[in-house]
Amino acid sequence: MIGNTRANVTRARSISLKVEQDAVWTYAANHRDVIDVHWKMAVSAIPGFFNGIVHVLRSLAFDGGDVQGTVIPTEFKNFLYWRDEGFPEEARVLDVFGSALIRSREGHVILGRQTPGNINEGLAYLPGGFIDPRDVTPQNTIDVQASVAREVAEETGLDASVLQPAPGFIVTHAPPHVSFAVPYTSKLSSAELVGRIRAHIGAQSEPELAEPVVLTSPADMEGRAVAHYARILLSSPLPWQL
């Protein structure tokens, strides 16, 4: 799957990701010196960047409706260099993250547009983010659902009181990205969800989202700056059939 360059969107019953704690990302090790220089330049331009631990996807396989894979922990500065170099294939990994496919009572999809100083600044995307050490279980596996729920609450203020997860996941393979989306439905209207998100954003000193974005159909993406994986996902009929 890592070498597959064709984009696709599919349903999955389960996702099992194993963390290879002792694995070395050869690409990062081979570019250590230039990564350090690049990082100094990056934090000079965007002081808010934090060099925490994130995870990149080393392997991915589908077994019917079940997904299995392995991830490697690495410093954010290594990921950032890889991204800024155009995600060269020599890295032999993919960018992996959890995301939330939020649908309102009417079936509208709720996205967020990210503020400047963040990795997806200016783009509309499904709320979510990097897999980090908080998502690693004692068994060295990744709890994707917990990761997504936490990110959604942090970014939008929405939680289990207004969002109900549907069974399974929607997997978007849009090289070099892999999104594991948790489908959520809500009994609230899109206007009510937007109101709650705006209130959450307004109460934060440094919100990650600039504003919520409502899509009533794939056509609403026309003319918008939408993250690559999100555009592929929302161009598929799957997310609109929940």
N, C-alpha and C positions, 0 to 999 in steps of 0.2 A: 504493500500500500504506500510506503514512503516514496517509492519511485514512480507512483502513478500520478500523472499530471492532468488527468481528466476530472473535472468538477462533477460532483454528484451529491444528491440529497436523499437520505433514506431513513426509515424508522428503525429503531432498535429497542428490544425488550429490556436489555441490561447492558451496563458498561462496567468492565473490570479493568482497572489500570493499576499495574504494579510499579512501585518506585524502585529503581535501581540505585540505591543510595551510594554505592561505592563506584559507580560507573564514571568514567572520565569522558567529557565531551571533547573529542580530539580537536575539533575545529577551534574551540575556544582556547585550548592549550597551545595550539600552533600559532595563534594570533595574539597571544597574551600581551606582548609589548605594545602593539598598535591599538589593542583594545583599551589599555590604560590611557594612552594619549587621547583616543577618541572620547573616553569617558570624561576626562578633564574638560574637553571642549563642550561636551553635552551639558554638564552641570553648570558650566559658566553661562551657557545660553538659557538653560532651564534649571534654576537652582532647586526646584521642587522634586527633581528626580531622586529616587531612593534606590540604593543598590542592595535590594533584598534578594531573597532566593525565589526564583520562579522555576517552572518545569517545562521542558521541551519533550516532544513526542519522538520516541526512538523506534517504536514498532506499533503497527495497528493491523488487526485482522478481524474479519467478520465470520462468524459461525452461525449461519442462519440469522436469527434476530438478535444474537448476542455478539457484543464487541469486546475484544480483548486487546490490551496493548501494554507497553512499557513506557515510562517516562524517566527523564534524567533531571536531577536538580542542578541548577546553574545560577550564577549571579546575573542580576538584571543587566549589568553592563555588557555581558557577553551576548545576551539576547538583543540588546539595542544595537550593538555593532553589526550583528548578523542582519538585523532588519535594515539598518541604514546602508548596508552594502547590497541590498536588493535580494535578501534571502538566498544566497548562492546554494546550489544543490550539493556542493561539496560538503556542506555541514551535515548532511545525511540525517536530518531531523525535520520535524514539522512544528509549527506554532500551534499549541493546543490550549483550549480554554473552555470554560463553561459559559453558557448564556441563557437568557430567559426569554422564551417566546410568550409574551403576555398578550392575551386576547380579552377584550372587554365583552360586556353583555351583548353588544351588537355584532361581535365578531371582528372588531377593529384590532389592529396590531399596534402596540405601544412601544415606540423606540425612544431612545434618548440621544441628544446631540451633546458631544463632549466638549468641555471647556478647554481653552488654550492651556498649554503646559502639561497635557496628558498625552498618552501614546496615540490616541485616536482623535486628537483635537479637531473640531470642526465637522466631524463625521457623525451621521446618525447610525446607530448600531443597537443590537439587542443588549440590554443591560447584562453585565457579566464582567469577567476579567480573568487574569492569570490564575493558574493553579499554584498556590503557595503552601508553605509548611503547615498552615492551619488546616489544610484539607487532607493531610496525610494521617491515616489511622494508625493505631499501634501495630497493625499487621502490615504496614508499609503498602497500603493500597490507598486509592484516592476516593473520597466521598464526593462525587460530582454534584449530587443534589444539595448537599449541605453547603458546598462552595457557592453554587448559584444562588441559593436562598440568602446567604450572607451578603453577597455582592448586590443583589437586588435591594435588600433592606438598606444597605449603606448608600447606594446611589439614588434610589427612588423613594425610600421610606415605606414601600409596600411590603407587606408580610403575610403570614398565613391567615390573618383575619380577613383579608380581602382577596387573596390569591389561592386557588386550589390547583395543585399539580395534577396533571393527567398522567396515566401510566406511560412508562417508557420515555424515550428520548428521540429527538430528531438530530441526526448526524449530518453535518455539512462538511464535505471534503472539498475545499476550494484552495488547492495548493498555492502558497505554502501553509494554509491555515486549515485547522480542523476544529469545528465548533460542535460541542455537545450541548444541545439546547434542551432544557426542561420546559415542556409545554405547560403553561398556566392559563386557567380561565378565571374570570371574575364575574360576580353578579352585579358589579358596578358598571355604569356606562363609561364610555371613553372620556366624556367631559368630567365625570366624577374622579376617575383615575388621574386625569391631567391635573385637576385641582389639588389632589393630595400630593402629587409629585412636585408641583409648583410651591406648595406650602413647605415641603421638605427642603427643597432647594433654597428657598428664601430664608430658612432658619439656620443655614450653614454659612460659616465664614468663608470656606473654600470648597464650594460644591464641585463635584466631579462632572455633573451635568449642567449644561447651560439652559436646556429646555427639553420638555417632552415633545415627541413627534408622533402624530397619529396617522396611520395608514388605513384607509378603508378598502384598498385593493392594491395589487402590484402596480397599477398605473400611477399611483400616488408617489412612486419613487422617481418618476421622470422629473428631471431638473433638480433633484436633490443630491447632495453629497452623502452617499450611503457607503458604509464599509463594504469591501468586496465580498466577503463571505455572507453578509446580511442580504446583499442584493441577490446573490445566487439562491440563498435559502428562500427568500420571499418571492422569487420568481417561479418557485416550484409550487405545485398545487397542494403539497402536503400540509404546510402550516395553516392553510386556509380551510382545511377540512376537519379541524378539531371539533 
